[in-house]
Amino acid sequence: MEGGNPLSDRRSVEFRSRDALFNVIPLPPAEAALDDSGYSLHGTDADAITCCVGTPDGAIGVVTRLSPTVVWVMPTGEVDTSDARGLPIYLSGCGVTLGPIRGAYIRTDAETAGSPVGLQLVNVSLEQGRQILALLADALKRGVAEPAASALPVQDTIDEAERIRAILLAISTAGNKGVLRRMGRTVRLVLERYNAETEQLEWHAEDPVADWGEAPYDIDVIGHNSAYRMRLEAGAPDGQRFTSPLPDVLFRIRHRWHRRTPAPAGVRVTFHHPLWREQGEMERAVVDLSFSGMCIRCRPEDLLFPGLLPPLLELHTPDGQSISLRGEIRYVTSTRADGAVLCGLSVSPYSSDEARWVRFVSQTTNPNTCTSDVQEEGLWDVFTLSGFFSLANKSSQEFDALKQAFSHMAKRAAEVPQLFCQAVWPSERGPEATLSIMKSYRHTWMGHQVAKRPGKPALKGLEPGRIMHDLYVRCFEHPQSDPDFRWAVAYVEGLNPWIARAHVRYGERHMAANPELAFTRKIHMMDVYTHEQTGRLHEGITISPATSAELTLLTDHIAHSRPSCYVEALDFTRDRIDMRAVQGQWNTFGLEREREVLIARRNGVALGAAVLELGQPGTNLYSLLDMARLFPLSDAGPSTYVALVDAARRWYAARHRRSFHYLCEDDGGQYVQDAGIHAGPDPYMWIISAKLIPDYLEHISEVSIGRRSAPNSRQG
């Protein structure tokens, strides 16, 4: 069982140069558009479009899906699809017949009677493309066509009064828009505030509501990345003012994996039509964007349709950057009053531009924050003043040796968004707060190192909780740009009120609902110093790296003793136990990341295992990536733990580490004292599926700007 990221389904074809790209335009239809492209048709009788093959009167059935590249037909009789030659195809509807258009049969299920028949259209001319899309536009107007690819929203019900209040308070603070509906009429409105004294919602509508009659009213409002629907059984309209009580129930509709935000003024995209290059280069304004998509303002004559695959889109930013993307058209609106059509695309960057794309989108979607390279000066003071260094009973002097490495990584993090995001919330005082997230395992990003300066910046209108909200949104949206993202982990101090609300309670609630999507439990994070060898001989015990069979034995033990999300998130599957993939990714950028599995044996029999991990100095001030875990491989396993800890000391010392963490997941016992392991904090290990990230960010809105008091935050 794994978390999910829709980016993982993307195509990975790369063009090595602009010339190489243009040499393949126009693309073959199968590459220029998906075979499920275009529009689904459900017209009957006079509203139907029929398909003929061979001659204009050789009808084979009614068209169920159509685009300028593909036709799917529900046959009215037996169809011989064995002919692989190009055939003349005719399309008829609304008194118009188009053709002949060249095409050939594709992917048909000849063994199943009455199954659809597919035809790939070949060498469709520009004029034929216009005619096909005009036919589809007419079907859309008559309500007998819809885009072939349309994801259904996910809906759930929220009936907890405190959560409803927090959600709506956060929406009012953000100033998000909504729509009021009654008896087929609509009016746009904004939730201005929740009045705690009267326990009423106060709305402002674009048009007067007083003449709309009595309740009930249906209202949809936009949250962080969800739409909420409510039914108000009572309300008091007064012109453009409207007050109502809190609803008893909210219905949440998840509408996007990635939150979209308006594009900065002047952002444009240029591209060529993949089918008809004679249209020349098109330059269109970008309306909004996210890590995985954008909306652009186009013209009807651009002849764009769902499923079309532009292999190169060049995004031009106001500061002169040009970022190369590949895309897929997902929807095209009907012509608007201004003569334009809006076109939605899913996009992904070419590997050479991945870092610039992630930085651009991150800053666009989170303008209140910045990266650590911009605000590196003063970050150390934030950790000092926040009390971060006093966690785990340590002093700031103990961290001085890491100051230079931390400063170096603060600059590198912005250069390598594929692995890091160190977000900072700046003000006139300098950095106000910071939060980081890094790719620690193959499919996992680790949130860490949050600190907030005491007091409040002198910013007018800064609502309580806004700083932490913005940092969490930036950091936990960041890994959504990674196609491999499936899990988020953290080690958090549950005694802190903010951490308890933001992490622990959320994890516990979802673990109870579905333990395959979330896991949280208290553990012991102890300290081991490499110079403190026990001096014991450990007679009869031999220790060396694990063999292939022993790795299988270890991963089988972990799979049977730990939840599936623990196994998947921390790379304890058999194919990822060596962490080779993520180690290679870190090494590509000149950074340390390593895992070694040591096995303790007696008379050749494996008894216990130590899993040792290493990370680049400065990535975390508490060196969270330098951690060891111990696992028994038999009942006698714990008897080898002291020997394994001494072997771990030698392993870390050889890599110039003065200490490392032992992550103790059992009750400890005598071996802890015998091995000279020092007590440390007892954080919660926190794991959630990437599938929960949109919901988690809604939760962050609820517990930050949806609450009255600002959080005080420190985390290791």
PyMOL commands that set and color helices and strands:
alter all, ss='L'
color gray80, all
select helices_A, chain A and resi 6-9+18-22+29-32+45-47+126-141+161-174+210-212+277-279+300-302+351-365+379-386+388-393+396-415+466-481+497-513+548-561+564-569+580-588+637-653+670-674+690-703
alter helices_A, ss='H'
color red, helices_A
select strands_A, chain A and resi 39-41+50-53+59-66+70-75+87-93+96-106+117-121+145-147+154-158+177-182+185-195+200-205+217-222+226-232+236-238+241-245+250-254+261-262+268-271+282-289+293-298+313-316+322-332+341-349+370-371+420-427+430-441+444-452+487-492+518-522+524-529+541-545+593-602+605-615+627-632+659-664+684-689+714-715
alter strands_A, ss='S'
color yellow, strands_A
deselect
rebuild
show_as cartoon
